[in-house]
Amino acid sequence: MPFQPFLVTVARTQEISPHFRRITFTGASEIGPAVPVRDQRIKLIIPGTAGLSQLVGEDWFSTWRSLDPASRGFMRTYSIRDLRRQADEIDIDFVLHPGSPGPASSWAETAKIGDQLLIIAPDRDDDTGAGIEFAPGRARQVFLFGDETAVPAIARIIADWPAGLYGTAFAEVPDAADIQEFDCPDTLTLNWLVRPAGINHGELLNQAVAELVHAPATPVLLTTDAAPVWETPVYSSAGEEITEEAVAEDTYYWIAGECSAVTTMRRLLVKEAGIPRGNVSFMGYWKRGRCLDD
């Protein structure tokens, strides 16, 4: 069944670190997927000046588009940090942006028990894997790279880590206090990269990728208006050819974060290092100076 709206209510909040706030919602007993959550992509409908939009059923998006943009609220893309259907709870980790908050982080900073929003997600019987990009296929080794916006997805991927799979993860965060404790399996190593002030998002990840593929030099991060990138074994935002053989073999790479940084790392891996596209998933979660959900 296509994604549909679920009305959820704030049950509690937790300050994880200076740049992360976890909000636990009730109303999650019917939220999916029916398969491991991994990096499941969902949408949040943040209340606007007219209150929370009334969206129901599979036709929710048409209703949303028909509403006045000035008052309908905001739609933003997030990952599921944890889903406990028996307890009727779902956790969403919000990245906070002190000094330059967006609609979602502003809402999260002030959210209190009883506040409501809509989660657009698969239902509990949905086993299609729609909205899940982590696809290691037959790979024996995996590399994960992500900035702070991808940390919740990386955390969930680690929580659902396939048995026998070896991996290395790199998580870039803006403050040493943002480093979190994850229950990693013995077959996975997690590396935290603390980004110094004045360094662009993804700079440290870019260096890590360059070192991994033994690049002669670390490519300079793109500063041009790069188009949003979303390239996986089964989808291409650039219209690249998708083949039925696009299944990861040997080593699989999962990269998510700011679009320009992701585009730079994609060029390094695919165009310079010659990694087959079936072995990579590159997701531009956000774009500097622009909202991708509007």
N, C-alpha and C positions, 0 to 999 in steps of 0.2 A: 504494500500500500504506500502511496506517496507520503511525503512528510506532512504532518498536520499539527495544528496548534494544541498546546497543553497549558492550561492555566496553573501557575505554580505560585506558592506563597513563601516568603522568607521565614525560615524557622530559627536560624541563628547565623551569626557572622563571626569570622575569625581573622585576626590580623596575622597573616603568615610571615610577612617581612615588610620592609619599607615600601616595596613596589608590588606586593601581592596581597589581595584580600579574598578570602574564601567565603562564599555565601552558600548556605545549605537551604534548599527549597523543599517543601512538601508538595505533594501532588504529582509524584513521579512514578506511581505504581504501573502506569500503562505506557511509559516511555521506553523505547527500544534503544539499541537494536537487540535482536535475538541471538546475535553472534557476539564474540568478544568486542568490547567497546573500542579499544585501541585509539586511533585519532579521530573518532567519530565527529563529524562537523555538524553543528546545529546553528540555528538562528535564534537570537533573542529579540523580542519586541519590547523596547523600552517605552514606558508611558510618555506621552507628549502633553501639551498644554490642555488638550481636551480629555485627558485621562487615558486609560488603557484601551486601545482599539479592540473592538469586538470582532474577532476572527474565528471562524469555525469551519471544520471539514477540510476536504481536499482542495476546495476552491479559495482557500484563504488568501493566496497571493493576488488573485484578481480583485478581491475585496480591498486588500491593502493598497493596491495601485490606484483604486478609485477614490481613496480618501484624500483629504486636503493635506499635502505635504507639510504645511505650516503647523498643523496641529495633531497629525496622526501618531507622532512619536518617531522612534528611530529603530531601524533594524540593523543588528550587528551580528557578525559570525563569531562563534566561540567553540571551544572543545569541552567535552565532558571530563571532569576530573575524577568523579566517582559516581556510580549509580547503584543504589541499594533499593531495589524495587520492593522487597519484602518490608522494608522500613518506610516505604513511600518517600524516599529522599534522593535528591541529586545534588552533587556539589559542583559549583562552577567557580573557578579561580579567575579573578579579574586582575589584570595588570593596571596599576595605578600610575598616573602621569602627573606628578606634582608640578604645578605651574602651567601645565598645558593639557588639562583634562578634556576628553571627548565626552559625548553624551552617556556612553555606557560606564566609563570609569567614574564620571561625576555621580551617576545614579548609585553605583556601587559604594562610593565613599560615604554616602549618607543613608544607604538602605537600612531599614530597621525591621524588626519582627512584625509581620503582618502585611508588609508591602508586597505587591504582586507584579508579575510580568508574564509574558507568554514565551514559551519555548517551542520552536518549530523543530520537530524531530520525527524520526521513524517511530512506529509503535512497537510494542514489546514482541509482536509476532513477525516483525520484518527481519528476514534472514538474507536479504539481497546484498547487504554490505554497502548500500548507497551512502555516500558521504564519508566512507572510510578509505583512505589513500594508502595506508601502510600495507604493502603487498610484497613481502620478501620472496614469494614464490618458492623456487627450489634452492634459493641461496643458502649457503652455509654460514655466511658472515654478513653482518649489517653494520652500517655506519649511520648515525643520526646526528644532524646538525640543526640547531635552532636557537633563535634569540628568545628574549623573555616571553614574547607572545606565543611561542611554541612550547614553552616549558610545561604547561598543563597537558598538552598532547603527548610530549615525550614521557611525562610521568605515567600517563595512562597506558602508553605502549609498553613501558617497562613493567607495569603491573600485570599486563596481559602477555608477557613475553613468551613466545613459543618454546617449548622444551627442546633442548639440544641445539638451539640457535646461538651462535657466538656474535657478540656485538660490542661496539664502542660508541658512546654518545658524547656529544659536545654541546653544552648549554651555556649560552652567553647571557649574562645578566649585568645590570648597571651598578650593582653594589654587592660587596662581599656578604652583607647581611641578607641578601636574597638567596644565598645558597641553601638548598633544602636537603633533607635526608629522605632518600628514596630506598625502598627495600629492593635492591638490585639482585638478580640471580647471580650465581657464581660465574656464569658464562658471559656476563656483561660488565664493562667498565664505564663509569660515568665521570666525565671531566667537566668541571665548572670553569668558565672563562669570565673573569670580572673585567668589564669594559671601563677603561679609564675615562674621566671627563674629557670631552672634546674629540673623542673617537667615534666615528660613524657606526651605526648599528650594522653588525655583521662583519666588521673589520677583522675581529679575532677569529671568527668562523672561517672567513676567507683564507686567513693565514693557515689555519688548521687543515683545510682542504688542500691548499698548495703543498704543504709538507707531506700530506698523505700520499699524493700522486707524484711526489718528487719533482714538482715544477721548478724550472730553472730560476724563476722569480715569482713573487706573489703579485698577481694582477691587481691593478688599482681598481677600487670599487667604482662602479658606474655612478656618475653624478648627473647623468642626463635624465630626461623624463622617460625612463624605461616603461614599457607597457606592462601591465600585470601579467605575471607568468604563472601558469598552472600546467605543468607537464608531468604526466604519470604514464605508466605502461598502458593505460587504457583511455587516456584523454589528452588532448593537446589544445591549449588555448591559442597556439599559433597556427593551428591547422596542419600540423605535421602528420604524416601517414602513420596510421595505427595498424599493426599486423597482429594476426592471431598468435604469432610466436612471441609476442612481447611479454614474456614471463622472465622474471629475474633468475639468473643463473650465477653460481659462485658467490659474487658479492653484490649486495644491494645497498643503495644510498637513498636516504630520506632527508630532505632539506626543506626547512620552512622558516619564514621570517619576512623581513622587509623586502619589497619587490626588487629594488636595484641590487641589493646584496645577493638575493637568490639568483637573479639573472647572471651576475658576475660568476657565481660559483657553478652555475649550469654551464656557462661557456668554458670554464676551466675543466670540468669533468667530461663533458660530452664532446666539445669541439677540439679541445687541446689534448686531453688524456685519452680520448677515443672510447669512453665508456658507452656501451650500447644503451639506447633509450629505455629498453625493457628492464634495465637494472637500476633505474633512477625514478624518484618522485621528487619534483621541485614544486613547492607551493608558496606563492606570494601571499602571505597572510595579511599584509598591510602595505600601504604605500605612503611614503613621506609626503605630507601636505595634501593628502587626498583620501576621501572615504571610498572604499571599494563597494560598499553595500548600497549607496544612494543611487 
